[in-house]
């Protein structure tokens, strides 16, 4: 029998200039050291042209750290599997 599960990703990202912070008080301009102190080491770091994306799995959080090692936005995410035909 073929697996017919479909997966959906739901994303909620900060927009440029967002002044709020995460549940652990990390916001735009926070240092990379503050980020890793609050959330520990990321599950994975994805390099980007102008910085790095820090992927966390608990909580489901993706943080962009710019070339100056400062937080420059983040995304909350979840992935949901739905079985179907």
C-alpha positions in Angstrom: 0.0 0.0 0.0 1.3 3.4 -0.9 1.9 6.1 1.8 -0.5 8.9 0.9 0.3 11.2 3.8 0.6 14.8 2.7 2.7 17.2 4.7 1.9 20.9 5.3 4.3 23.4 6.8 2.9 26.4 8.6 5.2 29.4 9.0 4.9 32.6 11.0 7.8 35.1 10.3 8.7 38.4 11.7 8.6 41.3 9.3 11.5 43.9 8.9 11.4 46.3 11.8 9.5 44.0 14.2 10.2 45.2 17.7 8.9 42.2 19.7 10.9 39.3 21.0 10.8 35.6 21.4 9.5 33.8 24.5 13.1 33.9 25.7 13.6 37.6 25.1 15.6 37.3 21.9 14.8 40.1 19.4 16.3 41.8 16.4 19.8 43.0 17.3 20.3 40.3 19.9 23.8 38.8 19.6 24.5 35.3 18.4 25.9 34.5 21.9 22.6 35.7 23.5 20.7 33.5 21.1 22.7 30.3 21.8 22.7 31.1 25.6 18.9 31.3 25.6 18.2 28.4 23.2 21.4 26.4 23.4 23.1 25.0 20.3 20.9 24.8 17.2 20.0 21.5 15.6 21.5 22.7 12.4 23.0 25.9 10.9 22.2 26.7 7.3 24.7 29.1 5.7 23.2 32.0 3.7 24.7 34.7 1.5 24.4 37.3 4.2 24.5 35.3 7.4 23.3 32.0 8.8 19.9 30.4 9.6 19.9 28.6 13.0 17.3 25.8 13.1 15.9 24.7 16.4 13.5 21.8 16.9 12.4 22.5 20.4 10.8 25.0 20.1 10.2 24.9 16.3 12.2 28.1 15.6 14.3 29.3 12.6 16.5 32.3 13.4 18.4 34.4 10.9 21.8 35.7 12.2 23.3 38.3 9.9 27.0 38.8 9.0 27.5 41.0 12.1 26.4 38.0 14.3 23.1 39.7 15.2 19.6 38.3 15.1 17.8 39.8 12.1 14.4 38.0 12.2 12.9 34.6 13.0 10.2 32.2 12.0 8.1 29.9 14.1 7.1 26.7 12.2 5.2 23.5 12.5 4.8 20.5 10.1 1.6 18.6 10.0 1.0 15.2 8.3 -2.5 14.5 7.0 -3.3 11.1 5.6 -5.5 11.0 2.6 -6.2 9.4 -0.7 
